[in-house]
Amino acid sequence: MKNELIKKIVLPLFVLIAILGIWVEIAHQIEDFPTPQDVYTAAFGGINADGDEIKGVLADPFYVENADDKGIFWQIINSLKRVFGGFVLAIVVGVPLGLLIGMSKNASYAFDPFIQIFKPVSPLAWLPLLLYIFQDINMTAISTIFVTSIWPIIINTALGVKSVSEDYMNVAKVLRFSPVEKVIQIILPVAVPYIFTGMRLSLGIAWLVIVAAEMLTGGIGIGFWIWDEYNNLNYPNIIIGIIVVGIVGYLLDLIMGYIADFFDYRKRGRA
């Protein structure tokens, strides 16, 4: 156990050192490409390569200058609001639809072709149409998240229903369970782990999509912030934004992973 813990700490450090080495080499090869030191200074403040003292992006992430000029914390919060808005809508629609598809062959025949057609469509393909419909940045971003993140929830929920043992369903028939009783007492205990797996995948897609959506729609949000820094030729801040997006995405996945494991009776049983 101790050796495994050491490996979990030491091995990622080796990879980090390799990444930093490659990064430094790229910075030497490409003119004006930010070095790790440039990014660190841009993040926490100090003297940059030109000898100017700058205030780091992460030194005061909570500042509010005006409605359009806010610290990176508020950029992330605005993005998360849109993400969870679309994510919750996807759950509300996707879980019941997935249950229906899993329980009814006719529903599966009816919906499956459309799921397979629309599932691979890029979120950027939906965005112009949704912007035309809603004429609002927030509603466009939320609806884009909804449209692109609903599919894992539907598919995994239906898969969870179909994984219920036929013996359990026969017991429900013998006991003359109503459809609601069948769902609550027979199907959900088995399907819930699949549902949360779908939700975990869906949330990851939602966080992935919001960055691209905000780059195109504008407003306050981490995606627009990164694009705005590009327009200002502030390349160190772009790398900071990439790292922040990755860390937040990792934390969201970690949280959803713990929640999914908590509701997974198979893993709890092994524990």
N, C-alpha and C positions, 0 to 999 in steps of 0.2 A: 504493500500500500504506500509506504514511504517513497520507494523507488518510482512508483507510478506518479506520485505527486511531483517529485523532482522533474520527471520527464515532461509533465504537463507545463512546467514553468520554464525549463531550460530549452526544450525543443522549439517552442514558439519564439524564444529570444534569438536562437540561431536564424530562424526564418526572418525575423525583424531586422537583424544585422544584414542579412543578404539583401532584403528589400531596400534598406537605406543605402547600401553600396551601389545597387543598380540605379537608385534614384540620383545619387551624387554623380554617377557617370553620365546619366541622361542630361543632368544640369550642365555638365562640362561640354557636352556635345551640342546642345541646343541653346542658342543665345537667349538670355533673359529668362530662361526657365528657372523657376524658384528652387533653391536648395532646401534641404531640411531645416537649416538655420534660418533661412528667410521665412519659412512657414511658421517656425516656432516664434519668431519675433512678431510676425503678423498676428499670431494667436494670442500671445501673452504680453506683447509690448516690448519696447527697447529701441535700440539703434539699428536701423536697417542698413542695407549694403551701400546706400547713398549717403550715409552719415546723418540721416534725419531721425529724430525721435518720434516714434509712432505709438499710438495707444492700441493695444491688442484687441482683436475681436472678442476674445473670451475674457478679457480683463473686466469688461462691464457689459455682460450679455443682456442685462435687464433695462438698459436705458431706453427712454422714449423721447425722441426729439419732436416728432409730430406723427400724424396718422400714417405717413408713408416712410418714415425713418425711425425704425425700431431696432433694438438689439437682437442678436441671433436667437436668444431664448424665445422671444415673441414670434419670430419667424417660424420656429419649430412648433410652437403652440398652435399657430394658425394652420399650419399644415396638418397637424394631428387632429384638429377639429374637423377639417374636411375629410380626412382619412376615416375617422370614426363615424362621421355622418354617413358616408357611403357604405362603410362596413356594416353598421347596424341595419341599414336598409336591406343590404344583401342577406343578412341573417333572417330578418323578418320575412322576406319573400322566399329565400332559398331553402330554408329548413322545411316549411310546410310543403313546398313544391317537390323537394327531394323525397319527403315521406310519401307523398302521393305517387310519385313515379316508382318508388320502391315497392309500394303495396299493390299497385295496379298495373297489369301488363298493358292494358289499353292506354293508360296515361304514358307509359314508357314508350309505346309505339308512336304516340302522338307528339311527344316533346323531344325525343332523342334526336331526330334529324336536325331540328333547329338548334339544339345544344351543340351538336357536332359542327354545325356551320358557323355559329356565332362565337363559339369558344376561342378559336384561334385568331379572331379579328383583333388587330392592334388597338390599344386605347386611343392612339393618336388619330385613328380613322374615325372613331366616334366623336372626338372632341369638337370638330368644326360644326357638325350637325347639332350637337347638344348646345353649343354656344349660340347657334342661330335660334334654337327653340327657347332657351331660357333667358338669353340676353343679360346674363348675370354671371360674374366670375365664380362666386362661391357655389351657386347651384350647378354650374357647368362642371366644376371640379368634383363635387359630390356625386353627381349623376355619372360622371366618367368612372369614378371609383366603383360605384354600384354596378355598372354594366360589365366592367372587366373583372370584378372580384366575386361575382355571384356564382360563377360556374364551379369552382372547387367545392363550394358548400352544397350545391345541388347534387353534384356527382358523388361526393363522399357520403352525403346523407342517404341517397338512394342505395349506395353500396352497403351501408350499414344495415338498412332495412332488409336487403336481399341476403345478408349474412345470417339473419335470424334462423335458427334451426326449424325445420319443418315440424318437428315434434312439438315445439313450443306453440306453433300456430295451430296444430291439431288440438292441443290442450285448450287453447282459447275458444276453438269451435265447440268443444265438448262442454265447456263452462258457459257457453253462449255469451261471451263478452261482446259488448257493443264496440263499434269501431274506435271510440275514444278510449275505452278501457283496454282494448288490444294495444293501442299505441302506447299508453302510459305504463301498463303493467308488463307487456311482453316485448314490444319493439324498442322503446327508448333505452331500457337498460343495456341492450346489446348495441344499439346504433349510436349512442352518445359518444363513445370514443372516436368513431368515424366522423361524427359531426364536428367534434372539436379539432380533429385533424384537418378537415376541410376549412374550418375557420382559421386555423393557423396558417395554412397555405394562402387563404384569401387575404388575411391581414398583411402577409409579406408582399403579395401582389399589389395591394392597395398602397403601401408605402413606396413601392417601386414606381407606381404609376403617377403618384402625386407630384413627384419632382418634375417629370416631363410635362404634366398638365400645367403646372404653375409657370414653367418656362414659357409656355405659349399663351396663357391667359393673363399673366401678370398679377399685380396685387401684392399683398403681404404673404410671404411663405418662403420656405427654405429653397424651393426650386427657383422662384423668381429672384431670390437673393443671389444665388449662384450665377444666374444669367446676368444680373445687373453688375456683378463684380467682373464678369467677362467683358461686358460693354465698357467698363471703366479700366480695362486692362490690368486689373488687380489679381494677377494669377495666384499669388500665395493664398488669397482668400478663397479661391475656387477649390484648392486642395483642402483647405480647412472645411469647406462646405461638404466635400466628398467624404471626408473622415467623419464629420458629424452625422451625415445621413447614414453612413454605415454603422456607427455606434448605436444610433437610435433604432435602426432596423434590427440590429442584433438584440437589443434589449426587448423590443416588442416580440420578437420570435422567442426569446428566452422566457418571457412572462407567459405567452400563449402555450409554450411547451410544458411549463409547470402546471398550468390549468388543465391542459389536455391529459397529462399524466395523472392528475388528481382524479379525473373522471373516468380514467381507463381502468376498469375493474381487473383486467388481465395483469397489468403491471402492479396494481395495489395488492393483488392476490399473491404475486411472486415476492413482494416486499414483506 
